[in-house]
Amino acid sequence: MRALLVLALALTTATSAFAGKIFGDISIDGKPVAAGVKVTVTKPGTTVVVDETVTDKFGSYKLTVKDEGKSSLRVYYEKSPLEVSVFSTKEPARFDMVIEKKDGKLGLRRK
């Protein structure tokens, strides 16, 4: 019974070891966005949301993506979904984002 418990724990840990982290900061006009801005990431090659979070008081976010490949990072700022492509790997990846206003429209880009 004890061996079965150890095996189950090892399998659970091994599965999460293959998950990649996507994290970073989001700013606008040189300042962090407010806490509570929704951020999502989609499964590579699809529109299926695999993780979502909200920014903290420093404009920071952390997401987990189990599959490697090109994904979409979406930031919901002032009720507008702003999207940029990111690439997830087994290693943690930092993506600092900047929200810009151009011609009266909001846009998202990597810093």
Protein Blocks (a to p, Z undefined) as FASTA:
>chain_A
ZZmmmmmmmmmmmmmmmpccddddddeehiacdehiacddddehiabdfbdcdddfkopa
cdddfbgcdddddddeehiacdddddddfbdcddddddddeehiacdddZZ
